[in-house]
Amino acid sequence: MIIKRLDALVASHPLPSWRPIAWTIMGLLGAFIIWAIFARLDEVAIAQGEVVPHGKVKLIQHLEGGVLRDMSVQEGQVVHEGAPLFTVDLPASAINKEELQVRLDGAVLQRARLEAEANGAELVFPQEESTRQPILRQAELNTYESRFREHQSTMAKIVEQVKQRELDVQEMESRRRSSQANLRIAEEKLAMSRNLLKDGLTPRMEHLQVQRDVETLQGDIAQLESAVPRAKAALSETLNRQNEEEQKYRREAREQLSQAELTIARTRELLSQASDQALRSQVNSPIDGIVKNLRYNTIGGVIKPGDTVMELVPLKDRLVIEAKLNPIDRGYVEAGQETLVKISTYDFARYGGLYGKVSLVAADSTIDQTTGEAFFRVVAETDKSYLGDSEGILPITPGMQATVEIHTGTKTVMEYLLKPVIKLKHEAFRER
């Protein structure tokens, strides 16, 4: 009976129409929760940056500085490697290359002459220097011939003196031998005269004459005995002087040769410096690039030593993006992570972006001199240097601004939703 009344009551009071809607909402909520648990979203760290060449912008400087004589390029011009950029007149103290070359050639020709004199060899001048400096060659030849004639004249006089000394020695030795022979005869005559005098067969006067002849010959021989060594000594002295004169001639040549070698070495060093300096008077482009920040363009203007004249942005070098990473994101970013680069010049919704990877993350933070804020330098390399399918239509050039989205990981939708709650759990009720 009671059941029938309940059925009648239910039949008279139907369920409200909102209950199917509630079940639908609950079903959708359940599906959303399940989707939030399994669906994953990318985590990215965003950094603002600029497109730069991988090899950096080249600073074009001049070592010595000087007066600007010619400027061959202008701002924004494309230049190729080896093309002249500008020319300067070096300071007044610059070394004269031509003068040094003449000095070097003269020293080399002088060395050839001195080697011939020092070694007693035939004089042979080097062909290259002789061709460049015929006047200096002739001057050295004249010097060689003059010195050689003077030396030969001196040696000829000494040779004559040697011959005279040899004749003197020969004459004295001959006179000594002759006197010795005459002395033997005179001594025999004296012995015979002495016997005859004893027997009274010869006058005493004749005996005394014979005795005087013997004594005279003995005196002559004694003089010759002492004169011969003196003559030989004079001959030896003259021979020594002949040898000394020859040695002096060669010694002077060797001394001058050493000085000439030193002069050659010094002059070659100065010439090398002058050649380098002459090459530096014209500055050529070290790379293919674009002229940027041209700081000097007034002909006659003074360029300070070591000052930057212009900058060159490399053309063929691959491009990278240097970005400033917020220190908050530093712990999540590392080399090798994938990136999406959005070039500010081109609409991302229309042209898309570039994919790449992080190649460098700075180990320490840097302070931005403009804003005073800290950042970490991040370098991202892209897979190409243009947008779209064809190169040249949408090129990317140094200086363009870019936004780098660094893929740091993934997280479920539920984790995103629960993150504020979890954060609140750890940080709530801590204020003073």
C-alpha positions as CSV (number, residue, x, y, z in Angstrom):
1,M,0.0,0.0,0.0
2,I,2.8,2.4,0.9
3,I,4.8,1.5,-2.2
4,K,1.8,2.3,-4.4
5,R,1.4,5.6,-2.7
6,L,5.1,6.5,-3.3
7,D,4.8,5.5,-6.9
8,A,1.7,7.7,-7.2
9,L,3.5,10.5,-5.5
10,V,6.5,10.2,-7.9
11,A,4.2,10.0,-10.8
12,S,2.4,13.2,-9.7
13,H,5.7,15.0,-9.1
14,P,8.2,14.4,-12.1
15,L,12.0,15.1,-11.9
16,P,13.1,18.6,-12.6
17,S,14.5,19.4,-16.1
18,W,18.0,20.7,-14.8
19,R,19.2,17.3,-13.8
20,P,20.3,16.2,-17.3
21,I,22.2,19.5,-17.6
22,A,24.0,18.7,-14.3
23,W,25.0,15.3,-15.4
24,T,26.3,16.8,-18.6
25,I,28.4,19.4,-16.7
26,M,29.7,16.7,-14.5
27,G,30.7,14.6,-17.5
28,L,32.4,17.5,-19.1
29,L,34.2,18.3,-15.9
30,G,35.4,14.8,-15.6
31,A,36.6,14.7,-19.2
32,F,38.4,18.0,-18.6
33,I,40.1,16.6,-15.5
34,I,41.2,13.5,-17.4
35,W,42.4,15.7,-20.2
36,A,44.2,18.0,-17.8
37,I,46.0,15.1,-16.2
38,F,47.3,13.7,-19.5
39,A,47.6,16.7,-21.8
40,R,51.0,18.3,-21.9
41,L,52.0,21.9,-22.7
42,D,55.4,23.2,-23.6
43,E,57.4,25.3,-21.1
44,V,59.4,28.1,-22.7
45,A,61.8,30.7,-21.4
46,I,61.6,33.9,-23.4
47,A,64.6,36.1,-24.1
48,Q,64.9,39.2,-26.2
49,G,67.9,39.4,-28.5
50,E,69.6,40.6,-31.7
51,V,70.9,38.9,-34.8
52,V,74.7,39.0,-34.9
53,P,77.4,37.3,-37.0
54,H,79.0,34.3,-35.5
55,G,82.5,35.7,-35.9
56,K,81.5,39.1,-34.5
57,V,81.7,42.5,-36.2
58,K,85.2,43.2,-37.3
59,L,86.8,46.4,-36.0
60,I,89.0,48.1,-38.7
61,Q,91.8,50.1,-37.0
62,H,95.1,51.6,-38.0
63,L,98.2,51.0,-35.9
64,E,100.2,54.2,-36.5
65,G,97.4,56.5,-37.5
66,G,98.0,59.4,-39.9
67,V,96.3,61.8,-42.3
68,L,93.4,60.3,-44.2
69,R,94.3,60.5,-47.9
70,D,91.5,58.4,-49.5
71,M,88.3,56.8,-48.3
72,S,87.2,54.1,-50.8
73,V,84.0,53.0,-49.1
74,Q,80.8,54.4,-47.7
75,E,78.3,53.5,-45.0
76,G,76.4,50.3,-45.9
77,Q,78.5,49.4,-48.8
78,V,79.2,45.7,-49.5
79,V,83.0,45.0,-49.8
80,H,84.9,41.9,-50.7
81,E,88.0,40.5,-49.1
82,G,91.1,42.3,-50.2
83,A,89.3,45.4,-51.4
84,P,90.8,48.7,-50.4
85,L,89.0,50.5,-47.6
86,F,91.1,53.6,-47.0
87,T,94.6,55.0,-47.3
88,V,96.5,57.2,-44.9
89,D,99.7,59.2,-45.1
90,L,101.9,57.9,-42.4
91,P,103.6,60.3,-39.9
92,A,106.6,62.4,-41.0
93,S,108.8,60.1,-39.0
94,A,108.0,57.1,-41.2
95,I,110.9,55.2,-42.6
96,N,111.8,55.8,-46.3
97,K,111.7,52.4,-47.9
98,E,113.5,53.5,-51.1
99,E,116.4,55.1,-49.1
100,L,116.8,51.9,-47.0
101,Q,116.8,49.8,-50.2
102,V,119.7,51.9,-51.6
103,R,121.5,51.7,-48.3
104,L,121.1,47.9,-48.2
105,D,122.2,47.5,-51.8
106,G,125.3,49.6,-51.1
107,A,126.2,47.5,-48.1
108,V,125.8,44.3,-50.0
109,L,128.1,45.6,-52.8
110,Q,130.6,46.7,-50.2
111,R,130.5,43.3,-48.6
112,A,131.4,41.7,-52.0
113,R,134.4,44.0,-52.3
114,L,135.6,43.4,-48.8
115,E,135.2,39.6,-49.1
116,A,137.4,39.7,-52.2
117,E,140.0,41.8,-50.3
118,A,139.9,39.7,-47.2
119,N,140.2,36.3,-49.0
120,G,142.4,37.4,-51.9
121,A,139.8,36.2,-54.3
122,E,138.4,37.5,-57.5
123,L,135.9,40.4,-57.1
124,V,132.4,39.3,-58.2
125,F,129.4,41.6,-57.5
126,P,125.9,40.2,-56.9
127,Q,123.8,40.6,-60.1
128,E,120.6,41.9,-58.5
129,E,122.2,44.7,-56.5
130,S,124.5,45.6,-59.4
131,T,121.5,46.0,-61.7
132,R,119.7,48.2,-59.3
133,Q,122.7,50.3,-58.2
134,P,125.2,50.6,-61.1
135,I,126.7,53.8,-59.7
136,L,127.3,52.2,-56.3
137,R,128.8,49.1,-58.0
138,Q,131.2,51.3,-60.0
139,A,132.2,53.2,-56.9
140,E,133.0,49.9,-55.0
141,L,134.9,48.7,-58.1
142,N,136.9,51.9,-58.1
143,T,137.6,51.6,-54.4
144,Y,138.7,48.0,-54.8
145,E,141.1,48.9,-57.7
146,S,142.5,51.9,-55.8
147,R,143.1,50.0,-52.6
148,F,144.6,47.1,-54.6
149,R,146.9,49.4,-56.5
150,E,148.0,51.1,-53.3
151,H,148.6,47.7,-51.6
152,Q,150.5,46.4,-54.6
153,S,152.6,49.6,-54.7
154,T,153.5,49.2,-51.0
155,M,154.2,45.5,-51.4
156,A,156.4,46.2,-54.5
157,K,158.5,48.7,-52.4
158,I,158.9,46.1,-49.7
159,V,159.8,43.4,-52.2
160,E,162.5,45.8,-53.6
161,Q,163.8,46.3,-50.1
162,V,163.8,42.5,-49.5
163,K,165.9,42.0,-52.7
164,Q,168.3,44.8,-51.6
165,R,168.7,43.2,-48.2
166,E,169.3,39.8,-49.8
167,L,172.0,41.4,-52.0
168,D,173.6,43.0,-49.0
169,V,173.7,39.7,-47.2
170,Q,175.1,38.0,-50.2
171,E,177.7,40.7,-50.8
172,M,178.9,40.7,-47.2
173,E,179.1,36.9,-47.1
174,S,181.1,37.0,-50.4
175,R,183.4,39.7,-49.0
176,R,183.9,37.6,-45.8
177,R,184.8,34.5,-47.8
178,S,187.2,36.5,-49.9
179,S,188.8,38.2,-46.9
180,Q,189.1,34.8,-45.2
181,A,190.9,33.4,-48.2
182,N,193.2,36.4,-48.4
183,L,193.8,36.1,-44.7
184,R,195.0,32.5,-45.1
185,I,197.4,33.6,-47.9
186,A,198.6,36.6,-45.8
187,E,199.2,34.4,-42.8
188,E,201.3,32.1,-44.9
189,K,203.3,35.0,-46.3
190,L,203.7,36.3,-42.7
191,A,205.1,32.9,-41.6
192,M,207.5,32.8,-44.5
193,S,208.5,36.5,-43.9
194,R,209.1,35.7,-40.2
195,N,211.5,32.8,-41.1
196,L,213.3,35.0,-43.7
197,L,213.6,37.8,-41.2
198,K,215.3,35.4,-38.8
199,D,217.7,34.4,-41.4
200,G,218.2,38.0,-42.4
201,L,217.0,37.4,-45.9
202,T,214.3,40.0,-46.0
203,P,214.1,43.6,-44.8
204,R,212.2,44.2,-41.6
205,M,210.1,46.8,-43.4
206,E,208.7,44.3,-45.8
207,H,208.0,42.0,-42.8
208,L,206.0,44.7,-41.1
209,Q,204.1,45.4,-44.2
210,V,203.0,41.7,-44.5
211,Q,202.1,41.7,-40.8
212,R,200.0,44.9,-41.3
213,D,198.2,43.2,-44.2
214,V,197.3,40.3,-42.0
215,E,196.0,42.5,-39.3
216,T,193.9,44.6,-41.8
217,L,192.3,41.4,-43.2
218,Q,191.6,40.2,-39.6
219,G,189.9,43.5,-38.9
220,D,187.9,43.4,-42.1
221,I,186.8,39.8,-41.3
222,A,185.8,40.8,-37.8
223,Q,183.7,43.7,-39.2
224,L,182.1,41.4,-41.7
225,E,181.4,38.8,-39.1
226,S,179.3,41.3,-37.1
227,A,177.8,43.0,-40.2
228,V,176.4,39.8,-41.8
229,P,174.1,39.1,-38.8
230,R,172.9,42.7,-39.0
231,A,172.2,42.4,-42.7
232,K,170.3,39.1,-42.1
233,A,168.3,40.7,-39.3
234,A,167.5,43.6,-41.6
235,L,166.4,41.1,-44.3
236,S,164.2,39.2,-41.8
237,E,162.7,42.5,-40.6
238,T,161.8,43.5,-44.1
239,L,160.3,40.0,-44.8
240,N,158.2,40.4,-41.6
241,R,157.1,43.8,-42.7
242,Q,156.1,42.3,-46.0
243,N,154.0,39.7,-44.2
244,E,152.6,42.3,-41.8
245,E,151.6,44.6,-44.7
246,E,149.7,41.7,-46.3
247,Q,148.0,40.8,-43.1
248,K,147.2,44.4,-42.4
249,Y,145.5,44.7,-45.8
250,R,143.4,41.7,-45.1
251,R,142.7,42.5,-41.5
252,E,141.4,45.9,-42.4
253,A,139.1,44.3,-45.0
254,R,137.9,41.8,-42.4
255,E,137.1,44.5,-39.9
256,Q,135.2,46.5,-42.4
257,L,133.5,43.3,-43.5
258,S,132.2,42.7,-40.0
259,Q,130.8,46.3,-39.9
260,A,129.2,45.8,-43.3
261,E,127.5,42.6,-42.2
262,L,126.1,44.4,-39.1
263,T,124.9,47.3,-41.4
264,I,123.2,44.8,-43.7
265,A,121.4,43.1,-40.8
266,R,120.3,46.4,-39.3
267,T,119.2,47.8,-42.7
268,R,117.2,44.6,-43.5
269,E,115.4,44.9,-40.2
270,L,114.5,48.5,-40.9
271,L,113.6,47.7,-44.4
272,S,111.2,45.0,-43.2
273,Q,109.6,47.5,-40.8
274,A,109.4,50.0,-43.6
275,S,107.7,47.4,-45.9
276,D,105.2,46.6,-43.2
277,Q,104.6,50.2,-42.6
278,A,104.1,50.8,-46.3
279,L,101.6,48.0,-46.5
280,R,99.8,49.4,-43.5
281,S,99.4,52.8,-45.3
282,Q,96.5,51.2,-47.3
283,V,94.1,49.1,-45.3
284,N,92.2,46.4,-47.2
285,S,89.1,44.5,-46.2
286,P,89.9,41.2,-44.3
287,I,86.6,39.7,-45.1
288,D,83.5,40.0,-47.3
289,G,81.2,42.3,-45.3
290,I,79.1,45.4,-45.0
291,V,80.6,48.7,-43.9
292,K,79.1,49.9,-40.6
293,N,79.7,52.8,-38.3
294,L,82.0,54.7,-40.6
295,R,83.7,57.2,-38.2
296,Y,86.1,59.0,-40.6
297,N,85.2,60.3,-44.0
298,T,86.9,63.7,-44.2
299,I,89.9,63.7,-46.5
300,G,92.8,65.3,-44.6
301,G,91.4,64.4,-41.3
302,V,93.7,62.9,-38.6
303,I,93.2,59.3,-37.6
304,K,94.6,58.6,-34.1
305,P,96.9,55.6,-33.7
306,G,94.9,52.5,-32.9
307,D,91.5,54.2,-33.4
308,T,88.6,52.3,-34.9
309,V,87.9,53.8,-38.4
310,M,84.9,51.6,-39.3
311,E,83.3,48.2,-38.6
312,L,82.6,45.3,-41.0
313,V,79.7,43.0,-40.6
314,P,80.6,39.6,-42.1
315,L,78.5,38.5,-45.0
316,K,79.5,34.8,-45.4
317,D,79.6,34.1,-41.7
318,R,76.7,32.2,-40.3
319,L,74.3,34.2,-38.1
320,V,73.4,33.6,-34.5
321,I,71.0,35.3,-32.0
322,E,72.4,36.8,-28.9
323,A,69.7,37.1,-26.3
324,K,69.3,38.4,-22.8
325,L,67.9,35.8,-20.5
326,N,66.1,36.7,-17.3
327,P,68.1,35.4,-14.3
328,I,64.8,33.7,-13.0
329,D,64.9,31.4,-16.0
330,R,68.7,30.6,-15.9
331,G,68.2,27.4,-13.9
332,Y,66.0,25.9,-16.7
333,V,68.1,26.8,-19.7
334,E,71.1,24.8,-20.9
335,A,73.0,24.3,-24.1
336,G,71.4,22.0,-26.7
337,Q,67.8,23.0,-25.9
338,E,65.6,23.7,-28.9
339,T,64.5,27.2,-29.7
340,L,61.9,29.1,-31.8
341,V,63.2,32.4,-33.0
342,K,60.7,35.1,-34.0
343,I,62.2,37.9,-36.1
344,S,60.6,41.2,-35.2
345,T,61.0,42.6,-38.7
346,Y,58.7,39.9,-40.2
347,D,55.2,39.1,-38.9
348,F,55.4,35.8,-37.1
349,A,51.7,35.0,-37.9
350,R,52.4,35.4,-41.6
351,Y,56.0,34.3,-42.1
352,G,56.7,32.1,-39.2
353,G,60.0,31.8,-37.3
354,L,63.3,29.9,-37.3
355,Y,64.0,26.7,-35.4
356,G,67.4,26.3,-33.7
357,K,69.2,25.3,-30.6
358,V,71.0,27.0,-27.7
359,S,74.7,26.8,-28.3
360,L,75.9,28.9,-25.3
361,V,74.7,30.0,-21.9
362,A,76.9,32.4,-20.1
363,A,78.3,31.2,-16.8
364,D,77.9,34.5,-15.1
365,S,75.4,37.3,-15.3
366,T,76.0,40.7,-16.9
367,I,74.7,44.1,-16.0
368,D,72.9,46.0,-18.8
369,Q,74.6,49.4,-18.8
370,T,71.4,51.1,-20.0
371,T,68.7,49.6,-17.7
372,G,71.0,48.4,-14.9
373,E,69.3,45.0,-14.9
374,A,71.1,41.7,-14.7
375,F,70.9,39.1,-17.5
376,F,72.5,36.0,-18.7
377,R,73.9,36.0,-22.3
378,V,72.4,33.2,-24.4
379,V,73.5,32.4,-28.0
380,A,71.1,30.5,-30.2
381,E,72.0,29.1,-33.6
382,T,69.3,28.7,-36.3
383,D,69.1,26.1,-39.0
384,K,69.1,28.8,-41.8
385,S,69.5,32.5,-42.2
386,Y,66.3,33.3,-44.0
387,L,62.5,32.9,-43.6
388,G,60.4,31.0,-46.1
389,D,61.4,28.3,-48.5
390,S,63.7,30.4,-50.8
391,E,66.8,32.1,-49.8
392,G,67.0,35.8,-50.6
393,I,63.3,36.7,-50.4
394,L,63.1,37.1,-46.7
395,P,66.8,37.4,-45.6
396,I,67.9,37.8,-42.0
397,T,70.7,40.3,-41.5
398,P,72.8,41.3,-38.5
399,G,71.1,43.9,-36.3
400,M,67.6,42.6,-36.6
401,Q,65.7,42.2,-33.3
402,A,64.5,38.8,-32.3
403,T,62.5,37.0,-29.6
404,V,63.9,33.6,-28.6
405,E,61.6,31.1,-27.1
406,I,63.7,28.4,-25.4
407,H,62.0,25.0,-24.9
408,T,62.8,24.1,-21.4
409,G,60.4,21.1,-20.9
410,T,56.7,20.1,-20.8
411,K,54.1,20.2,-18.0
412,T,50.5,18.8,-17.8
413,V,47.6,21.2,-17.7
414,M,46.8,19.9,-14.2
415,E,50.3,20.8,-13.0
416,Y,49.7,24.4,-14.4
417,L,46.4,24.6,-12.5
418,L,47.7,23.2,-9.3
419,K,50.9,25.2,-9.3
420,P,49.4,28.3,-7.5
421,V,47.8,26.0,-4.9
422,I,51.1,24.2,-4.3
423,K,52.9,27.5,-4.1
424,L,50.3,28.8,-1.7
425,K,50.7,25.7,0.4
426,H,54.5,26.3,0.8
427,E,54.4,30.0,1.2
428,A,51.1,30.8,3.1
429,F,51.1,32.1,6.7
430,R,54.7,33.2,6.6
431,E,54.3,36.9,6.6
432,R,55.3,38.8,9.7
